[in-house]
Amino acid sequence: MRAAGSGNIGATNALRVLGPAWGIPVFLLDTAKGTAAALLTTEPFGQLAAGLASILGHVFSPWVGFKGGRGVATSLGVFLAILPVATLLAFGVWILLVLVSKRVSVGSVGAALAYPFLVMALDAASPHRRLHLAAAALVALLIVVRHIPNLKRLAAGTEPATFGAKRARP
């Protein structure tokens, strides 16, 4: 899979290259990886530290030369465990943008940009609000930065549709 499509090890490339039979399980496993890391402890700082470690391990995987995925599904899993309501709303934003644009990159960047605002609005009563907001903003920034090549292709009109397009050959 790393020799085809974007070369990333994430769910979107698996979907583009191998189709939904492989793309969906990769998405679910990447999400589960993030959730499992965040559930290693109930202490808020520990949850975020373990979660961020899983995201960074996915994005900068030492097993593939520090070139991994974009970190979106793993981030989804981490924050589902910690802030489920805000995260499900961000996932709704992702779904809506993907359906409208036919591009996972548009949904990913849009949801990442919306997420800190959702955390700010929905986590107001939490004693860990600042910690959650800082983590949400940091991960959102990482996701946007990891999507810079996609954003350049979107601006140039060359970003391929994820859905409704022919699959790349591995």
N, C-alpha and C positions, 0 to 999 in steps of 0.2 A: 504494500500500500504506500510506503514511503517513496517509491519510485514513480508513482502516478499522481495525477491531480496536483494538489498544492504541496504534497510531500509531508503534510502534517500527520500526526498520529491520532488526531481527534475524530470525533463523531461526524463532523461535516464532510471531511475528506473520505471517511469510510462510506458515508451515504452516497457521495458523488461517484466514487470509484467502484464500490461493491454493491451498491443498492441498499434498499431498506432492510433486507434480511440480515445485513451486517451492520449497517449504520445505526439502526435502533438499538441493538444490543450494546454497541460501543457507547452510545449515548447513555444508556441505563447504567452500564458499568462505571463510566466516568463520573456520573452523578452519585452512584453508590459509594465510590471511593472517597468523594468529598464528605458525604454524610457520615461514613464510618470514621473518618479522621476526626470530625467535629464531635462525635459521640464518645470519643475515648475518655472524656472527662465531663463533669458537669460545671466545672469552674469556668466562668466566662473568658478570662484571658487564655486559659489552657485550650478551650474550644477553638478560639480564634487562631491561636498559635499553631495548633495541629492542623486546622483547616487551611491556613495560609501555607503551611509546609506542603500539604497535599496539592494545592493549586500550583505552587512554584515547582514542585516535583513533576507535575504534569507538563507545565509550560517549558521548563528547562530540564528535561529528563537527562540524567547522566548516562542512561542506557542507550540513548540515540544521539550522542554528541551534543547534548544540551539544546537540542531542537525538538520541541514537543508540539502540543496542540495550542489552541488559543486560550484554554482554561475556562471556557464558559460553562460547560456541563459540570465540571468539578466544582466550580464556584456555586453553581445552582445547588449542588448537593450539600456543600458546607453551610450555606445560608438557609437551606430548608431546615436543617437541624437546629439552627440558632434563632432565626427570625422567620418562621414559616409564613405568616400573613403577608408581610412585605415582599417576601421572595415569591410567593405564588402570584401576587399582583404583577411583579416584574416579569414573571414567566408568561403571564397573560399578555403583557406588552410585547414580549418576544414573539409569541404566537401570532398576534395581530399583525405585527410588522412583517413577519415572514410570509404570512398569507397574502398581504397586500403587495409586497415587493418581490416575492418568490426568491428571496435571497436571505440565507441564514445570517450573513454578515450584517445586514441592515437590522435584523431583529436583535442580534447580539449587542451591537453598539447602542441601539436605542434603549434596550433593557438595562444595559450597564449605566448609561447616562441617567436613566430614570431612578435607578435603585437607591442612590444616596438620598434622594428627595423622598422616596417612599419610606426609608428608614427614619429620616428626620420627622416625618409626619406621623408614623405609626408606632414609633418606639419612644415617644415623648415622656412616658411615665417611668421608663426603665432607669434604674440606677447606673446601668452600663451603657447608656445612650451614647456618650462621647466615644467610648471604645468601639461600639457597633458602627457608629457613623464613620469613624476613622478607617475601620476595616473595609466598610462598604465603599468609601471613596477611593481607597488604595487599590482595591480589586477592580473597581470601575476604570480607574486610570490604566491599570495593567491591561485590561481587556481592550480598551480603546487603542492603546499603543500597539498591542499585538495585531490589531486590525488595520494598521496604517496601510499596508499593501492593498488590502481590500478597499479602503476608503479612496486610495489613489485610482484604483480601477473603476470604482463607482463614479468618481469625478470625470474620468476619461470615457465612461460609457462602455467599458470592456469587462466589467465584473460579470462572470457567468451566473445565470440563474441556477439555483440549487434544485428547484423543482420544475418539471416540465421541459428539462433539457436532456439531451442524450448523455448517458453515463460515459465517463472517460474509461478507456481501456487500461487495465493494470499492466 
